[in-house]
Structure formats: C-alpha cells, structure tokens
C-alpha cells in the first residue's frame, strides 16, 4: 500500500475506486465497504483509494471535548488498511480551515479534480463537508455532472455485522474485551514504551514493565487486570496487565503495568505491543503486599487458562 500525507502527492490513477472516512478500528463494518471497493476495482481494472483524515475531525471541530478516545493511532490505522489490501491511502491533514470546505467543493476539488474518481463507495449514513451537509443524495446529484459513479453500501449490508466504532469503544470502556475483540475481528491492542518504575513488583515475584502510551487520544480499556499477549522484538509472550492507580501500593498515579510470563530480559525504552484477550478482575485494594501477591498468583493462573484456551 502506498501512503500519501497530502492529497497533492497522489499520482494520477487510472480507474480510481474510492471511499472516504475516519476508519477508526478498521472493524467488520469497515471491511464490508473495503471488500466492495476491492471487488469494484477488480471488475473495472482499477485501483483502490481510501481517503482518511488526521487528526480525527471531532478533535478539531470540538477541541474542548476530551471524551473521544480512538481505537487506532494513525500508525495502527495505516497497518490495518495495508493488511486489508488497499492500494492507496491518502491522509488529509484535518484543520479548521478544511472543515469549512462545502460538500460541493469537496466533491469538485478532491473527489474529481485531485483524484479523478471513477467510482465512489460510501456507507448508507455517510456525511461529509461543512456541517456534515453532504450525503448520498448530494453525491447522486453531482455524479452525472462530473462523470463518476456512486455506490452506496446499504443499511442492511452494514447492519448485518452490527458493528460500529462507538459500540467497540463502549465495550472497551466497560472492560468487555470479548465483545470488543469480536467486533474488531482481532485482539484490541495498545502500544507504548517501557519506562522505569518503582520496581515494587520485583519484591513480590511479579516484575512488571511500566508502559507509556504516547498518543493521548488512544483508548485504554477501563481499570483492572487483563490476560494479554505482549509482542517484544517480533516475539509473542503471554502475560497479564494491570491498569489503574495501584491502590495497595500507591493509589495516586495512574499506570499501565504488564507482567510477562517466563521472561527475564531488559526491555527498558523498547516499544512494545500489548494485545488484550480478556478481563480477569477489577482493580482492588489489599491489606498487605502478601495478600496482593496471593491474588496475583491466582490472576496468573487464570490468565494462563484464558490464553491457553485461545491458542
């Protein structure tokens, strides 16, 4: 997949089969659109083009609303669309100025003049342009004028998979990893750098790697203990993760800590990937470190059972 950070960088494409959207999570409903895109490209001897935006439009239009957390960082989205088999990905920098572009300007300047779209594929409820004024009906009006075809993915086709980014976010915020992973079609993941911590876990036989997630808009599942896979240097390890305020030993500072099973390497300052498999329990406060250690041993046993069952 070729990636363009500006619409001006996109070369002339013969028979461009195009779709647009935020594609956060690249989940099952997105795959319905992507698969149609690929089918049409094959039928028309064309190439697939996905237009997306960075940052997410809501983060620009409503800068004071901190409630939106994203399923994908930009790098994760690029990787997911690449795996989905897209030929060209155009990442348009989303600014306040760009948000004021009318739907007719977007169609004329980007869909037609910049890309030379042959077929535009959109979901049944897709909106675009200033104040989300653009719609399927709007596109149908302009398509004969500019010489491109519009294909709408029906409500029935999208609703058959019953998935949306909002549903996935709500599941993760509730700690319902099973549902989120089902909707995503893969394990939800976060990525971050391993930083030095207080090393209290070592004293009770459970050394942990403290993870710093640099993207402040990345959604972190709700506090608790999880069974996870960890990718370090392209190798996968089993483990368990705790996110929260560590009420037994701290209670003040939020942290994400992961304990890797059967692992004894120095990975400080390394970038690692954590894949959530299932939630084990809520975060709770223990009367002593011994009580915490006893519970962690039970957690490890439970995590091992969960991860073995998925293998």
N, C-alpha and C positions, 0 to 999 in steps of 0.2 A: 504493500500500500504506500502511495506517495502522499506526503503530508505537506500542506501549504499553509503558512501562517498569515497569509494575506490573499484576498481574492485576486489581486493583481498578479500574483505569482502563478496562477493556474494557467497552464498552456491551453491552446485550442484543442478541444476533444471532439472527435467525430462521434455523433450519436450519443451525447451525454444523457444518461438516465439518472435523474437527480432526486434527492429528498433532502429535507432540512429539519432540524430540531435540536433540542438540547441533548437528547440521547443519554440522560443520566442513568447509569446502571447497565445500559445495553441489555435489557431484560427480554423476556419472552415476547411481549407485545412489540417491542422494537424489532425483534427478529422477524416478525410477520412482515413488517414493512421492508426490512433488508432483503428477505427472501424474494419478495415480489420485485424489488429493484434488480436483483441478480437475474431473475427469470426474464424480465423485460430486456435487460442488457444482452442476454444470450440470444433472444429472439430477434433483436434489432442490430446484432453485431456491434453493440455499443460498449461503453464502459460506465461503471457505477461511480457516482459522485455523492458524497454526503457533505452537507453544509452544517456546521455547528458553530457555537459561539463560546467565547471565553473573555471575561468570566460569565457565569450563568446570568442571563438577563435580569432575573429578580434581584440579584445582588447589586446591580447598577441602578435599576429603577426604584428600588426600595432600600437604599443604603443603611437606613436606621433599623431595619427589620433583621434581627440576628437569628431568627427562628429557623431559616432554611439551612439544612445541612445536606451535603451531597454524598451520593453513593460512590461516585468516582472522582478522583483527581483527574486533571487533564491527561496526565501520562497514562493512567489506567484506562481512560476512555479511548485513547489512541490505540492502546494494546488490544482492547476488546473489539474495536471496529476492524482492526487488522486481522484478528482471528476470525471475524465474521466474513471475511473475504471481500471487503470493499476495495475498489481500485484507487480512488482518490478521496482524500479527506481535506476539506477546506475549513480552516479555523478562522472565523471572522472576529477580530477584536471588538467586543461589545462595549460601546461607550454611550453616554447620554445623547451625544450628537447622533449616533447611529440609530438610537431608539426612536428618534423623531422622524426617521425615514417612513414615508407613507407606504402603504401596501402596493400601490401602483408604481411608485418609484422603485421599490424592492424588486418587483416583477420585471420592470423595464431595464433597470441598471444592472442587476445582479443575475437574475434568472435567465434573461435574454441576452443582453449585451456582453456581460462578463463571461458567462458560462456557455451560452449557445445551447440551452437545454432543448432536447428533443422530446423527452417525456419527464414530467414532474409527478412524483408519487408522494401522496400525503395521507395522513390518518384522517378519519371522518370528522374529528373535532379540532383539527389543527387550526391555529390562529397565528397571524403574523402581522408585522408592520406597526406603525404608531397606534397606540391604544388597542392593539390586537384587532384592528379593523378588518384585516384580510381574512378570507375564508375560502372554502372550496368554490362557492358560488362566485366569488370575486375572481378566482383563477379561471373558472369556466368562461367568464365574461371576456377576459383578456387573452386567453389562449388562442382563439382564432385570429385575433389581430396580430399577434407576434409569432404565430406559426409553431406552437408547441402543444403537446397533448397533456392532459391532466388525468391521472389515475388516482381514484380515491379508494383507500382501504376501508371497507365497510365497517359499520359498528359491530355487526355480527362477527366478522373475522377477528377484530381486536378483542371483543368481549369473550370470545371462546376461550382465550387464555386467561381472562380475568385478572390481568396484571397491570399495575401502574407503579411509577416511581414513588408516588405518595403511599401506596399500600406497603411497599417494601420498607420505606422509611419508618412508617408506624410500627411495623413488625420489629425492626431493629431497635427502635426506641423502647419497645416493650420487652426486649430480650428474647423475642420469639425467633430464634435463629433458624429453626427448621422451616418455618413458613417463608422467611426472607430468602433462604437458600433455594427453596422450591421455586419461588417466583423468579429468582435470578437465573436459575439453571446452573448454578455453581456456588461454591462457598464464598460468602462475603469476606472481603479482605481489607486490611489496613496495612500501610507501610510506614516505616519510620526508622530513625537512627537510634542505636543502642548507646545510652548515656550512663555515666557513673551514678550510682545511687548510694544509699546509706549502708548497703550490703548486710542488712539485718537478716535477710533470708538465709544467708550462709550459716548463720549461728544456729539455725534450727534444721539444717539439712535441706533447705529448699532455695538455692541460689536463684536469683531472678535477674533478667535483663530488663532494664528500665527503658521504655520506648518513648521517643519524642516524635510525634506526628506533626510535621511542619505545616501542613495545609490546615489552616484554622477552620475551613469550611467542610472538612471531611467529617462524615457522620461516624461517631463512635457508639457502638451498642451500649445500652444502659449498664449501670454499675453492676458488678457481680463477678462470678467465677465461671470460666468457659473452658470447654475442651477445644483445643486448637491444633492446627498444623502450623509449623514455622519453616519458612524457606530461608536458608542461610547458604550463601555461595552455591546456589542452584541445587542444594540438597534439602530434602524434606525431613523434618523431625516432628515427633509428637510432643505435645506439651499441654500446659494449662495456663490460662491468663486471668489476672485479676485487674479490674479497672474500678477506680473509686478513690476513697480518701483514707484507706487503711486505718479504720477506727481503733484497732488494737494497738498499733504502734505509732500512729501519727494523728490522723483524724482532721488534719488541716489542709494538706497539699494533695491535690488530685494527681494520680499517677496511673500509668498503664504498665503492668509488670508481667513478664512471661517467664515461666519455668520450663526449660527444655528437658525432656526425659533422656537419660543416658547420654548426657552431653557435658563435656568439660573442656571447652575451648574459650579463648579470649576473643570476644567479638565486639569489644568496645569500639564505638564510632563507625560500626558497619551498618549498612542499610539492609533491613530485613523485611520480609513479608509475613504477615500473620493471617491465617485463614480460619474463620470461625466455623465450628462444626455444630456445637450445641451448648446451651447454658446448663451449668451444674447446679448453681445455687445463687442466692442473693449474697451481697457482702454483709457480714455481721461483725459485731464486736465481741471479742473473747476476754475472759477474765485474766488469762495469762498467756505467755508465749507457748507454754506446754499444751494448753488447750488448743491454741491455734495450730501447733504442729500436728496434733492428733487429727484435727479436722482436715488439714492439708493432705495427710496420708490417705484419708478417706476420699478426698477430692481426686487425688492422683489415681486411685483405684477406679473410681467412677469414670474419670476421663479416659483411662486406658480401655475400659469396656466400651465406651462410646466410639472411640477411634478404631478399635478392632472391628466393631460391628459395621462401620462404614467402609473399611478396607476391602 
